[in-house]
Amino acid sequence: MNGYELAERLRAVPDHANVMLVALSGHVSNSDRAAALAAGFHAHLAKPADIGRLRAMLATCAHRAWRAAG
């Protein structure tokens, strides 16, 4: 199974439908990015990932989870 298949399967499970998924890949063409987003990823980052951008995504995810729980 590849990452695209994993994302599609997670999206099909109701309990995981809203999980934030970020693709981290060495494949960085526009078509690779489009395929990742079409499979259900929220974002597509190129390796090596920009740590600041990754932290911002994690903070956004944590904030959304906190708001949903409250």
C-alpha positions as CSV (number, residue, x, y, z in Angstrom):
1,M,0.0,0.0,0.0
2,N,1.3,3.5,-0.8
3,G,0.5,6.8,0.9
4,Y,-2.3,7.6,-1.6
5,E,-4.1,4.3,-0.8
6,L,-3.6,4.9,2.9
7,A,-5.1,8.3,2.7
8,E,-8.1,7.1,0.7
9,R,-8.7,4.2,3.2
10,L,-8.5,6.5,6.2
11,R,-11.0,8.9,4.6
12,A,-13.4,6.0,4.1
13,V,-13.5,5.3,7.9
14,P,-15.9,7.6,9.6
15,D,-13.8,8.0,12.8
16,H,-10.8,9.0,10.7
17,A,-12.5,11.1,8.0
18,N,-11.4,14.4,9.5
19,V,-7.8,13.4,10.5
20,M,-5.3,15.9,9.1
21,L,-3.0,14.2,6.7
22,V,0.2,15.7,5.3
23,A,2.1,14.0,2.6
24,L,5.9,14.2,2.9
25,S,7.6,13.2,-0.3
26,G,10.6,13.5,-2.5
27,H,8.2,13.6,-5.5
28,V,7.4,17.2,-5.9
29,S,5.9,17.9,-9.3
30,N,2.6,19.6,-9.7
31,S,1.0,16.3,-10.6
32,D,2.4,14.6,-7.5
33,R,0.9,17.4,-5.4
34,A,-2.4,17.2,-7.1
35,A,-2.5,13.4,-6.7
36,A,-1.8,13.7,-2.9
37,L,-4.6,16.3,-2.5
38,A,-7.0,14.2,-4.6
39,A,-6.2,11.2,-2.4
40,G,-7.3,13.1,0.7
41,F,-4.1,14.7,2.0
42,H,-4.5,18.3,3.4
43,A,-1.1,19.3,2.3
44,H,1.9,18.0,0.3
45,L,5.4,18.9,1.6
46,A,8.7,18.3,-0.2
47,K,11.6,16.5,1.5
48,P,13.4,17.8,3.4
49,A,10.4,19.5,5.0
50,D,10.5,23.1,6.2
51,I,10.3,22.7,9.9
52,G,8.6,26.0,10.4
53,R,5.9,25.1,8.0
54,L,5.5,21.7,9.5
55,R,5.2,23.2,13.0
56,A,2.6,25.6,11.8
57,M,0.5,22.7,10.3
58,L,0.8,20.8,13.6
59,A,-0.3,23.9,15.6
60,T,-3.3,24.3,13.3
61,C,-4.2,20.7,13.7
62,A,-3.9,20.9,17.5
63,H,-6.0,24.1,17.6
64,R,-8.8,22.5,15.5
65,A,-8.8,19.4,17.7
66,W,-9.0,21.6,20.8
67,R,-11.8,23.6,19.4
68,A,-13.7,20.5,18.4
69,A,-13.3,19.0,21.9
70,G,-14.4,22.2,23.6
